[in-house]
Amino acid sequence: MSTTFEVIPVETDSITFRQVLELSERRINSFLKEINSDFEIRLNVTLHDNGEKYVNEIDMDSKFEWKENEYIWFNINGVAGGTDVYCEEIKDSEIDPQNPWWRFDEMVSNNKTISDFELKIEKSKSLNRYWWFRRSAGQPGIINIVYGLISASLAELTHGFVWTDDGAWNFEKFPAEPNEFYKWYFKPEFEDHCDSKEWAERCLEGIEEEIKTANKT
């Protein structure tokens, strides 16, 4: 089982790996300070073939995109697991030829917080790009936190928004712009949804030891 966050850019998709990595680290380490952790993390990122035929280093100043047969892997030194990231076009005529922008339908009907959402979607259509971050089940709590914060950082850089409909977090809060996402993601005190609240509390209990162990390696 796995869960995903999708990131839909609105104003631009011309950002670099370095921008994503640096902002993500800042947001993650800011989160750790908020929960009174004395540790900081550093992210690693590599390019993989989907069939694992190769693993390549990345030119950090290149555009944050890659081929359909590839994915990006983010992980933390000394921590098991990570998140795999895929880069695709939003427009999809194969599933629904009459409505190739079908991905937006549920986002529109579920939106509660994003103003001028229809206009933003039109801008997204002109970019025709989205990324999705996958987290497989059974990973350390810090990975569960990190893959959401990387997603939000990417949305922040592209002036876009985050979407999920597969249980990654409380569905009622999506789509979400990053400024909202940062306020409540993995913050049990701001969560009324029982499953999300309890899961956040369980993960937060263990991350200090996870990061402490990682810093020893």
C-alpha positions in Angstrom: 0.0 0.0 0.0 1.2 3.5 -0.7 -0.1 7.1 -0.6 0.7 10.1 -2.8 0.7 13.8 -3.0 0.3 15.5 -6.4 1.7 19.0 -7.0 0.1 21.1 -9.6 2.1 24.2 -10.7 0.2 27.4 -11.5 2.6 30.2 -12.4 5.8 28.3 -13.6 7.4 24.9 -13.9 10.8 26.3 -14.6 12.5 25.6 -11.3 15.7 23.7 -10.6 16.6 20.7 -8.5 18.7 23.0 -6.3 15.7 25.2 -5.6 13.5 22.3 -4.6 16.2 20.7 -2.4 17.2 23.9 -0.6 13.6 25.1 0.1 12.6 21.6 1.2 15.4 21.4 3.7 14.5 24.8 5.1 10.9 23.9 5.5 11.7 20.5 7.0 14.2 21.9 9.5 11.8 24.7 10.4 9.2 22.0 11.2 11.7 20.2 13.4 12.4 23.3 15.3 8.7 23.9 15.8 8.5 20.5 17.5 11.6 21.3 19.6 14.0 19.0 17.9 17.6 19.9 18.1 18.5 18.0 14.9 18.6 19.1 11.2 18.4 16.8 8.2 20.0 16.9 4.8 18.3 15.5 1.8 19.8 13.4 -1.0 18.3 13.1 -4.5 19.2 10.7 -7.3 17.7 9.9 -10.7 16.6 6.3 -11.3 15.4 4.3 -14.3 12.0 2.8 -13.6 13.5 -0.7 -14.1 16.5 0.2 -12.0 18.9 -0.2 -15.0 20.7 2.9 -13.8 21.0 5.4 -11.0 22.5 8.7 -11.9 23.6 11.8 -10.1 21.8 15.0 -11.0 22.9 18.4 -12.2 21.4 20.4 -9.4 21.0 23.5 -11.6 19.0 21.6 -14.3 15.3 21.9 -14.6 13.2 19.8 -12.2 11.9 17.4 -14.8 12.9 14.0 -16.2 11.7 11.3 -18.7 8.7 9.1 -18.4 10.8 6.0 -17.8 12.6 7.6 -14.9 11.8 8.7 -11.3 13.5 10.9 -8.7 14.4 9.4 -5.2 14.6 11.7 -2.2 16.0 10.2 1.0 17.8 11.2 4.2 21.2 10.0 5.2 21.0 7.2 7.7 17.2 6.8 7.5 15.7 3.8 5.8 13.3 4.5 2.9 12.4 7.7 1.0 10.0 9.0 -1.5 9.9 8.4 -5.3 8.7 11.3 -7.5 7.3 11.2 -11.0 6.9 13.9 -13.6 4.0 13.8 -16.0 1.6 15.8 -18.2 -1.8 16.6 -16.7 -3.7 16.3 -19.9 -4.9 12.7 -20.4 -6.9 11.8 -23.5 -6.5 8.0 -23.1 -8.7 7.6 -20.0 -11.4 10.1 -21.1 -11.0 11.4 -24.7 -14.1 13.7 -24.2 -12.6 15.3 -21.1 -8.8 15.2 -21.2 -8.5 17.5 -18.2 -10.6 15.1 -16.0 -7.9 15.2 -13.2 -9.2 18.7 -12.2 -12.9 17.7 -11.8 -12.7 16.4 -8.2 -10.2 19.1 -7.2 -12.8 21.7 -8.2 -15.7 20.0 -6.4 -13.7 19.6 -3.2 -12.0 23.0 -3.1 -12.9 25.0 0.0 -9.9 27.4 0.5 -8.3 28.4 -2.8 -9.6 31.6 -4.2 -9.8 32.2 -8.0 -9.4 28.4 -8.4 -10.8 28.2 -11.9 -8.4 30.9 -13.1 -5.5 29.0 -11.5 -6.5 25.8 -13.2 -6.5 27.5 -16.6 -2.9 28.6 -15.9 -2.0 25.0 -14.9 -3.5 23.8 -18.2 -1.1 26.0 -20.1 1.9 24.4 -18.3 0.4 20.9 -18.6 2.7 19.5 -15.9 2.4 17.9 -12.6 4.5 15.8 -10.2 3.5 13.1 -7.8 5.3 11.9 -4.6 4.8 8.4 -3.4 5.3 7.0 0.1 5.1 3.3 0.5 3.7 1.9 3.8 5.8 1.0 6.8 8.3 3.8 6.5 9.9 5.7 9.4 7.8 8.7 10.7 10.3 11.2 9.5 9.9 10.0 5.9 6.1 10.4 6.2 6.6 14.0 7.3 9.3 14.8 4.7 7.5 13.7 1.6 4.6 16.0 2.4 6.9 19.0 3.1 8.9 18.4 -0.1 5.6 18.4 -2.0 4.5 21.7 -0.4 7.9 23.2 -1.1 7.5 22.4 -4.8 4.0 23.9 -4.7 5.5 27.0 -3.1 8.2 27.4 -5.8 5.6 27.0 -8.6 2.9 29.1 -6.9 0.8 25.9 -7.2 -1.1 23.6 -4.9 -1.1 20.1 -3.4 -3.7 17.4 -4.0 -4.3 14.0 -2.6 -7.3 11.6 -2.7 -5.8 8.3 -1.5 -5.5 8.8 2.2 -2.2 10.6 2.4 -3.9 13.1 4.7 -7.4 14.4 5.5 -9.1 14.6 2.1 -11.4 17.4 3.2 -8.4 19.8 3.3 -7.5 19.4 -0.4 -6.6 20.9 -2.7 -4.3 23.0 -0.5 -1.9 25.9 -1.2 1.4 25.6 0.6 0.7 28.4 3.1 -2.3 26.4 4.4 -0.6 23.1 4.1 2.3 24.2 6.4 -0.2 25.3 9.1 -1.7 21.9 9.7 0.3 19.1 8.1 1.5 16.7 10.9 0.3 19.1 13.5 -2.2 17.1 15.5 -3.5 20.2 17.4 -4.9 21.5 14.1 -6.5 18.3 13.0 -10.0 17.1 13.6 -9.8 14.0 11.4 -9.2 11.2 13.9 -7.1 8.9 11.6 -4.8 11.8 10.5 -4.5 13.1 14.1 -3.6 9.7 15.6 -1.2 8.8 12.8 0.6 12.2 13.2 0.9 11.7 17.0 2.4 8.2 16.5 4.9 9.3 13.9 6.0 12.4 15.9 6.7 10.2 19.0 9.5 8.3 17.1 11.1 10.8 14.9 13.6 12.2 17.4 15.2 8.8 17.8 15.1 8.2 14.0 17.0 11.5 13.4 19.4 10.9 16.3 20.3 7.5 14.8 20.7 9.0 11.4 23.1 11.6 12.7 25.3 8.9 14.1 25.9 7.3 10.7 
